[in-house]
Every structure is written in C-alpha cells, then in structure tokens.
Amino acid sequence: MNDLTLTHTITSYECSDDHLMKPEFFLHLCQEMAEEHADLYNLGFAWAVQNHKIWVETQGNYELIRRPDWKETVTLRTNTGQASALQARRFVEMTDAEGKVLARADLLWVLIDITTRRPFPLKRTDVAFRDKDCPPITQPLESPEWSAEALCSIPHTASRRDIDFNGHINNSAYLIWALDTLPAEHTPEGAPARFHLTFRKECMLGAEVEVQHFRNGSFTRHIINSAEGVRAEVVIEWR
C-alpha cells in the first residue's frame, strides 16, 4: 500500500486559548487519515459496513514535538503494514511547511467481524499488507512505577458528544476525559508531549465510568474504569 499525503490548515476550533492545536485534534487527524487511506483500497467505512466489519484501534503511541499554530498549514503522511496476522500497524507523521516533523503516531488496529465479535485475519481482505519493513516510528513510552492507589477518582458519564458514527466512544474522548478530569493540583507543568493509549473494552453512550488518576513526576496515568472492567488506559508525559 502506497503512502497517502494530505494537507490541512489548523482551524480555530482545533486550538486552545494559546492558539495552538489541542492534543486531541492530532488523534482526530490520525483517524481521518486512516479512513482516507483505507478507502483508497476499498477497506474504509463503507466497505466495512457492507461486509459486517469494523476497524478498531487497540493501541496508540503519540508524540507531539511542536503543536501547530492556528491557520498554519501542515502536511500529513500515512501508511500501514501488517504487524501480525491480525494487527495492522499504521504510522502518521505531521510536518510543517519546512518539512520539520511536528507530530508522529504509531497505531495498532484490528479488523473485527461484528457478527462473531472476533478479529478478522488481514490476509482475507485481499489487500497486500506489508508483512515486513513495518517498524514503529515512535519510541515506546517508558513510564515510571505507579503507586497502587490512585490520587483521585472522578466519575464521568459518556455523552452524545463522545460518540462517533460507529456508535462507540471515539478514541480521542478517552484522552479528553483524562485531561479534563485531572485536577489542577495533580497536573504537571508544561503540556502533553507524548501519550500512550490502550483500548481494552468498547464503551457506549451513557456508560458510567470512573477516571482514576495517578502521577509520578512529569508522568500521569489515567485508567477509565467501569463496573464491567477497564475500558481504556492513558499514560501521558508532560513537557
């Protein structure tokens, strides 16, 4: 599968009060790039619905080197390869007008058969996923030891704004929940520079969760828990 390259101009609603892109909007851009690229090979949302499948992200490593400014035009490049028989690894790289890297992402996705609720082998898609030369482009986030007890636990209810058109909680919502419910007194200085997301269990509209917060120096950990088990985990390095 060939690279896909697109440009995007940062809008006001993608920025925080410092006029820089919010961290979660990089996740949105990664998701859009994934759909655009998959659709080129007839593996996008329309194909998935027709064939009773759904693409699900299971893990993501994200690195923000510099958040772009409002009205800045960036270039996004993506490709995907086979990480295992059931996992596709996707990279996304965002660069500025001079070609300097602004952000990177390594993402692991699986194709789920919605009838059996089980992963669907990539080789059965009839698309030439590369089974070699598919290394990560970001370093794994080596987080510190965590205490057994959370600093605090904040209740939250999944609302309509968190839902995407798959009917699930959008991946970026977990990062937003982690950031929005983290009390100021437990927030490290700086801004999120690297974050690792692990998605463990699907979450739907109205789900009642607890966002458990942990901190060790410039790292924070956020476990989105529920009565049915852990839904997702977010680890953030602040700089």
Long-range contacts (C-beta under 8 A, 24 or more apart in sequence): 1-37, 1-41, 1-79, 1-80, 1-81, 1-127, 1-128, 1-129, 1-130, 2-79, 3-77, 3-78, 3-79, 4-33, 4-36, 4-37, 4-40, 4-77, 4-78, 4-79, 5-75, 5-76, 5-77, 6-33, 6-36, 6-75, 6-76, 7-73, 7-74, 7-75, 7-76, 8-73, 8-74, 8-76, 9-71, 9-72, 9-73, 9-74, 10-68, 10-69, 10-70, 10-71, 10-72, 10-73, 10-74, 11-70, 12-70, 14-70, 15-69, 15-70, 19-69, 19-70, 20-67, 20-68, 20-69, 20-70, 21-67, 21-68, 21-69, 23-62, 23-64, 23-67, 23-175, 23-179, 23-191, 23-192, 23-195, 24-172, 24-175, 24-176, 24-179, 25-172, 26-62, 26-64, 26-94, 26-103, 26-105, 27-60, 27-62, 27-171, 27-172, 27-175, 28-172, 29-76, 29-92, 29-94, 30-60, 30-62, 30-78, 30-90, 30-92, 30-105, 30-107, 31-170, 31-171, 31-172, 33-76, 33-78, 33-92, 34-78, 34-80, 34-90, 34-92, 34-107, 34-109, 37-78, 37-79, 37-80, 37-90, 38-80, 41-127, 42-127, 43-125, 43-127, 48-111, 52-113, 52-114, 52-115, 53-111, 53-112, 53-113, 53-114, 53-120, 54-111, 54-112, 54-114, 54-166, 55-109, 55-110, 55-111, 55-112, 56-109, 56-110, 56-111, 56-112, 56-199, 56-202, 57-107, 57-108, 57-109, 57-171, 57-199, 58-87, 58-108, 58-109, 58-110, 58-198, 58-199, 59-107, 59-108, 59-196, 59-197, 59-198, 59-199, 60-105, 60-106, 60-107, 60-108, 60-171, 60-196, 60-197, 61-105, 61-106, 61-107, 61-136, 61-138, 61-140, 61-141, 61-194, 61-196, 62-103, 62-104, 62-105, 62-138, 62-194, 62-195, 62-196, 62-197, 63-103, 63-104, 63-105, 63-138, 63-193, 63-194, 64-102, 64-103, 64-191, 64-192, 64-193, 64-194, 65-101, 65-102, 65-103, 65-104, 65-193, 66-96, 66-100, 66-102, 66-103, 67-102, 67-103, 67-191, 68-94, 68-96, 68-102, 72-96, 72-97, 73-97, 74-102, 80-109, 80-129, 81-129, 81-130, 81-131, 81-132, 81-133, 81-134, 82-122, 82-129, 82-130, 82-131, 82-134, 83-108, 83-134, 85-121, 85-122, 85-123, 86-110, 86-111, 86-119, 86-120, 86-121, 86-122, 87-122, 88-122, 88-129, 89-134, 89-136, 91-136, 91-137, 93-137, 104-137, 104-138, 105-138, 106-136, 106-137, 106-138, 138-194, 140-196, 141-194, 141-195, 141-196, 141-235, 141-237, 143-196, 143-216, 143-219, 143-221, 143-235, 143-237, 144-216, 144-217, 144-219, 145-216, 146-214, 146-216, 146-221, 147-214, 147-216, 150-212, 150-213, 150-214, 150-223, 151-183, 151-186, 151-213, 151-214, 151-215, 152-183, 152-186, 152-212, 152-213, 153-210, 153-211, 153-212, 153-213, 153-225, 154-181, 154-210, 154-211, 154-213, 155-208, 155-209, 155-210, 155-211, 156-181, 156-208, 156-209, 156-210, 156-211, 157-206, 157-207, 157-208, 157-209, 158-203, 158-204, 158-205, 158-206, 158-207, 158-209, 159-205, 160-205, 162-205, 163-204, 163-205, 167-204, 167-205, 168-202, 168-203, 168-204, 169-202, 169-203, 169-204, 169-207, 169-231, 171-197, 171-199, 174-199, 174-222, 174-224, 174-231, 174-232, 174-234, 175-234, 177-209, 177-211, 177-222, 177-224, 178-211, 178-213, 178-220, 178-222, 178-224, 178-234, 178-236, 179-236, 181-211, 181-213, 182-213, 182-220, 182-222, 183-213, 186-213, 186-215, 186-220, 187-220, 187-238, 188-215, 188-217, 188-218, 188-219, 188-220, 188-238, 189-218, 189-238, 190-218, 190-238, 190-239, 191-238, 191-239, 192-236, 192-237, 192-238, 193-237, 193-238, 193-239, 194-236, 194-237, 195-234, 195-235, 195-236, 195-237, 196-234, 196-235, 197-232, 197-233, 197-234, 198-232, 198-233, 198-234, 199-231, 199-232, 200-229, 200-230, 200-231, 200-232, 200-233, 201-226, 201-228, 201-229, 201-230, 201-231, 201-232, 202-231, 203-231, 203-232, 207-231
